[in-house]
Amino acid sequence: MGLLTEGGSALRDRVGHAIFSRVAGPDGPDNRARIHGTPGPRWFGPERPVRRVHGDASMFIGGLSALLLQSLHPLAMAAVAGHSGFRGDPWGRLQRTSTFLAVTTYGTADSAQQAVDRVRAVHETVRGTTADGAEYWAADPHLLCWVHIAEVDSFLRAHQSYGARPLDDADCDAYVADMARIATALGIPDPPVDRAGLAERLAAYRGELLATPEARSTARFLLLNPPVPLLARLPYGVLAANAVSLLPGWASRALWLPRVPPAEGVCVRPLGTAVTAGIRWALAPARDGV
């Protein structure tokens, strides 16, 4: 029995290390030690729902779903396609994003502010023109707000569907309020602070959203040609299918993503729950976030 337990622990460590290194990058262990080990006040205390949401494996599904939803704003998609390098270095982009979320969620207030300042400096330099002649600027508060609310909605949907401990109604609102703290620091005026406000703001953007060829190409890249090892294709495919299932129907139709609602309840969601539980098991030694 001891050998079985020891073998299971070794397997968990290997799988967990493989996942963590992909998401957090080569500096992940050092970053984690600094984020969690540096003393000082935080933006969010241990009781805040943002820490529960961002520390759960459901973020793997929520993150994918957020990317798909965000791509439906032509200006946001143009900025990503023209400046982020996500196709050439998708893992690097993921690692930078996960580190930003970890620092702002769990790090000291000074570290969180420094992370925000770095992102704002990058946003200031990202400007361009779409194929249709529309100008975009990554620091535009209106465009930033779309990226923010699409992310918050996707993370929360994923957590409520696949999280180990879904939030109650009050904590769902509190999560939106927690994320508003980060949004304000990033330069977004008046971000939504509860689910009602979040739904209202999402609806207000509907008239601006459009699935451009770049958005559909991004969806194909993320869902059909992901930069993952062969052995990881099956679990990644499950995560991707569940990310699509979280999208509003109008969003998946715009991206030409097939949906079979009866199959989602019978097959897709249970598999998503199982794969998410497996990731959670593998990352168990690294509790409380990346």
C-alpha positions as CSV (number, residue, x, y, z in Angstrom):
1,M,0.0,0.0,0.0
2,G,2.9,2.3,0.8
3,L,4.5,1.7,-2.6
4,L,1.2,2.4,-4.3
5,T,0.8,5.7,-2.4
6,E,4.4,6.6,-3.2
7,G,3.9,5.8,-6.8
8,G,0.7,7.8,-7.0
9,S,2.5,10.8,-5.4
10,A,5.4,10.5,-7.9
11,L,3.0,10.4,-10.8
12,R,1.1,13.4,-9.5
13,D,4.4,15.3,-9.1
14,R,5.4,14.6,-12.7
15,V,2.1,15.5,-14.2
16,G,1.8,18.6,-11.9
17,H,5.3,19.8,-12.9
18,A,4.5,19.3,-16.6
19,I,1.3,21.4,-16.3
20,F,2.8,24.0,-14.1
21,S,5.9,24.5,-16.2
22,R,3.7,25.0,-19.3
23,V,1.5,27.6,-17.6
24,A,4.0,29.4,-15.5
25,G,7.2,29.1,-17.5
26,P,10.7,28.4,-16.4
27,D,10.6,31.1,-13.8
28,G,7.3,29.7,-12.3
29,P,8.8,28.2,-9.1
30,D,10.7,31.4,-8.3
31,N,7.8,33.6,-9.1
32,R,5.4,31.5,-7.0
33,A,7.8,31.6,-4.0
34,R,8.1,35.4,-4.3
35,I,4.4,36.0,-4.9
36,H,3.3,34.0,-1.9
37,G,6.3,34.4,0.3
38,T,6.9,38.1,0.3
39,P,5.4,39.8,3.4
40,G,3.2,42.8,3.1
41,P,-0.4,44.0,2.5
42,R,-2.3,42.5,-0.4
43,W,-5.1,43.8,-2.6
44,F,-7.1,40.8,-1.6
45,G,-7.1,38.9,1.7
46,P,-7.4,35.1,1.9
47,E,-11.1,35.3,2.4
48,R,-11.8,37.0,-0.9
49,P,-13.5,35.0,-3.7
50,V,-11.0,36.1,-6.3
51,R,-8.5,34.0,-4.6
52,R,-10.8,30.9,-4.7
53,V,-11.6,31.4,-8.4
54,H,-8.1,32.0,-9.6
55,G,-6.7,29.2,-7.6
56,D,-8.9,26.6,-9.1
57,A,-8.3,24.3,-12.1
58,S,-11.5,25.6,-13.7
59,M,-9.4,28.5,-14.9
60,F,-8.0,26.3,-17.7
61,I,-11.5,26.2,-19.2
62,G,-12.4,29.8,-18.3
63,G,-9.2,31.1,-19.9
64,L,-9.8,29.4,-23.2
65,S,-13.4,30.5,-23.2
66,A,-12.4,34.1,-22.5
67,L,-10.0,34.2,-25.4
68,L,-12.7,33.0,-27.8
69,L,-15.2,35.6,-26.4
70,Q,-12.7,38.4,-26.5
71,S,-11.9,37.7,-30.1
72,L,-15.3,38.9,-31.2
73,H,-14.5,42.5,-30.8
74,P,-12.7,43.4,-34.1
75,L,-10.5,46.1,-32.5
76,A,-9.4,43.8,-29.7
77,M,-8.8,41.0,-32.2
78,A,-6.7,43.3,-34.4
79,A,-4.6,44.3,-31.5
80,V,-3.9,40.7,-30.5
81,A,-3.3,39.5,-34.0
82,G,-0.9,42.4,-34.8
83,H,1.0,42.8,-31.6
84,S,0.7,39.9,-29.1
85,G,2.7,37.2,-31.0
86,F,0.3,34.6,-29.7
87,R,0.8,32.3,-32.7
88,G,4.6,32.5,-32.6
89,D,4.8,32.2,-28.8
90,P,1.4,31.1,-27.4
91,W,2.9,29.6,-24.3
92,G,4.9,32.7,-23.6
93,R,1.7,34.8,-23.8
94,L,-0.1,32.4,-21.5
95,Q,2.8,32.5,-19.0
96,R,2.8,36.3,-18.9
97,T,-1.0,36.3,-18.4
98,S,-1.0,33.7,-15.7
99,T,1.9,35.5,-13.9
100,F,-0.1,38.8,-14.0
101,L,-3.2,37.1,-12.6
102,A,-1.1,35.5,-9.9
103,V,0.7,38.7,-8.9
104,T,-2.4,40.8,-8.8
105,T,-4.5,38.2,-7.0
106,Y,-2.0,36.8,-4.4
107,G,1.0,39.2,-4.4
108,T,1.8,42.2,-2.3
109,A,0.1,45.4,-3.1
110,D,3.4,46.9,-4.3
111,S,4.0,43.9,-6.6
112,A,0.4,44.1,-7.9
113,Q,0.8,47.8,-8.7
114,Q,4.1,47.2,-10.5
115,A,2.6,44.5,-12.6
116,V,-0.3,46.8,-13.6
117,D,2.1,49.6,-14.4
118,R,4.0,47.3,-16.8
119,V,0.9,46.2,-18.6
120,R,-0.3,49.8,-18.9
121,A,3.0,50.8,-20.4
122,V,2.7,48.0,-23.0
123,H,-0.9,49.0,-23.8
124,E,0.2,52.6,-24.5
125,T,2.4,51.4,-27.3
126,V,-0.1,49.1,-29.0
127,R,-1.7,51.1,-31.8
128,G,-2.8,50.3,-35.3
129,T,-5.4,50.1,-38.0
130,T,-7.7,47.3,-38.9
131,A,-8.1,46.0,-42.5
132,D,-11.3,48.0,-42.6
133,G,-9.4,51.2,-41.7
134,A,-10.6,51.5,-38.1
135,E,-8.0,52.7,-35.6
136,Y,-7.3,50.9,-32.4
137,W,-5.3,51.6,-29.3
138,A,-4.9,49.0,-26.6
139,A,-5.1,51.6,-23.8
140,D,-8.5,52.8,-24.9
141,P,-10.7,52.4,-21.8
142,H,-13.7,51.2,-23.8
143,L,-11.7,48.5,-25.5
144,L,-10.0,47.5,-22.2
145,C,-13.4,47.2,-20.6
146,W,-14.6,44.7,-23.2
147,V,-11.5,42.5,-22.6
148,H,-12.1,42.8,-18.9
149,I,-15.8,41.9,-18.8
150,A,-15.3,39.0,-21.2
151,E,-12.6,37.6,-19.0
152,V,-14.6,38.1,-15.7
153,D,-17.7,36.5,-17.2
154,S,-15.8,33.5,-18.6
155,F,-13.8,32.9,-15.4
156,L,-16.9,33.0,-13.3
157,R,-18.9,30.8,-15.6
158,A,-16.1,28.2,-15.6
159,H,-15.8,28.3,-11.8
160,Q,-19.5,27.9,-11.3
161,S,-19.6,24.9,-13.7
162,Y,-16.3,23.2,-12.9
163,G,-14.9,24.7,-9.7
164,A,-14.3,22.5,-6.6
165,R,-16.3,25.0,-4.5
166,P,-18.7,27.1,-6.6
167,L,-19.5,30.5,-5.1
168,D,-22.8,31.5,-3.6
169,D,-24.7,34.4,-5.0
170,A,-23.1,37.0,-2.7
171,D,-19.6,35.8,-3.5
172,C,-20.3,35.8,-7.2
173,D,-21.0,39.5,-6.9
174,A,-18.0,39.9,-4.7
175,Y,-15.8,38.2,-7.3
176,V,-17.0,40.8,-9.9
177,A,-16.2,43.5,-7.4
178,D,-12.7,42.1,-6.7
179,M,-12.0,42.0,-10.4
180,A,-13.2,45.6,-10.7
181,R,-10.3,46.6,-8.3
182,I,-7.8,45.3,-10.9
183,A,-9.8,46.8,-13.8
184,T,-9.7,50.3,-12.2
185,A,-5.9,50.0,-11.7
186,L,-5.6,49.1,-15.4
187,G,-7.4,52.3,-16.4
188,I,-11.0,51.2,-16.8
189,P,-13.4,53.7,-15.4
190,D,-16.5,52.4,-13.7
191,P,-16.2,48.7,-14.3
192,P,-19.1,46.5,-13.2
193,V,-19.1,45.5,-9.6
194,D,-21.8,42.8,-9.5
195,R,-23.3,40.2,-11.9
196,A,-26.2,42.3,-12.9
197,G,-23.9,45.1,-13.9
198,L,-21.6,42.6,-15.7
199,A,-24.6,41.2,-17.7
200,E,-25.7,44.7,-18.6
201,R,-22.3,45.8,-19.7
202,L,-21.8,42.7,-21.9
203,A,-25.2,43.3,-23.6
204,A,-24.1,46.9,-24.3
205,Y,-21.2,45.7,-26.4
206,R,-23.3,43.3,-28.6
207,G,-23.7,45.9,-31.4
208,E,-19.9,46.2,-31.7
209,L,-19.1,42.5,-31.9
210,L,-18.3,40.7,-35.1
211,A,-16.5,37.4,-35.9
212,T,-13.8,38.6,-38.3
213,P,-11.7,36.2,-40.3
214,E,-9.0,36.8,-37.8
215,A,-11.3,35.8,-35.0
216,R,-12.4,32.6,-36.7
217,S,-8.7,31.8,-37.6
218,T,-7.8,32.2,-33.9
219,A,-10.7,29.9,-32.9
220,R,-9.4,27.2,-35.3
221,F,-5.8,27.7,-33.9
222,L,-7.0,27.4,-30.3
223,L,-9.4,24.5,-30.8
224,L,-8.0,22.4,-33.7
225,N,-4.3,23.1,-33.9
226,P,-3.2,23.8,-30.3
227,P,0.6,23.9,-29.6
228,V,0.4,21.0,-27.1
229,P,2.2,17.6,-27.1
230,L,0.5,14.7,-28.7
231,L,-0.2,13.0,-25.4
232,A,-2.0,16.1,-24.2
233,R,-4.3,16.5,-27.2
234,L,-7.1,14.4,-25.8
235,P,-7.4,16.2,-22.4
236,Y,-6.9,19.6,-24.2
237,G,-9.7,18.7,-26.6
238,V,-12.0,18.1,-23.7
239,L,-11.1,21.4,-22.1
240,A,-11.6,23.2,-25.5
241,A,-15.0,21.6,-26.0
242,N,-16.1,22.7,-22.6
243,A,-14.7,26.2,-23.2
244,V,-17.0,26.4,-26.3
245,S,-19.9,25.1,-24.3
246,L,-19.6,28.0,-21.9
247,L,-19.9,30.6,-24.6
248,P,-23.3,32.3,-25.2
249,G,-25.1,30.7,-28.1
250,W,-24.7,33.9,-30.3
251,A,-20.9,33.9,-29.7
252,S,-20.4,30.3,-30.7
253,R,-22.6,30.7,-33.8
254,A,-20.6,33.8,-34.8
255,L,-17.4,31.9,-34.6
256,W,-18.9,28.9,-36.6
257,L,-18.3,26.6,-33.6
258,P,-20.6,23.6,-33.7
259,R,-22.8,23.0,-30.6
260,V,-25.0,20.0,-29.8
261,P,-26.7,21.1,-26.5
262,P,-28.0,17.6,-25.6
263,A,-24.5,16.1,-26.0
264,E,-23.0,18.9,-23.8
265,G,-25.0,17.8,-20.8
266,V,-24.5,14.1,-21.3
267,C,-20.9,13.9,-22.5
268,V,-19.0,17.2,-22.8
269,R,-19.7,18.6,-19.3
270,P,-19.0,15.3,-17.4
271,L,-15.7,14.9,-19.3
272,G,-14.8,18.5,-18.5
273,T,-15.5,17.9,-14.9
274,A,-13.3,14.8,-14.9
275,V,-10.4,16.5,-16.7
276,T,-10.6,19.5,-14.4
277,A,-10.5,17.3,-11.4
278,G,-7.5,15.5,-12.8
279,I,-5.6,18.8,-13.2
280,R,-6.7,19.9,-9.7
281,W,-5.3,16.6,-8.4
282,A,-2.0,17.0,-10.2
283,L,-1.5,20.6,-9.0
284,A,-2.6,19.8,-5.4
285,P,0.9,20.4,-3.9
286,A,0.9,23.9,-5.4
287,R,-2.2,25.2,-3.7
288,D,-3.6,28.7,-3.7
289,G,-2.9,29.6,-7.3
290,V,0.0,29.7,-9.8
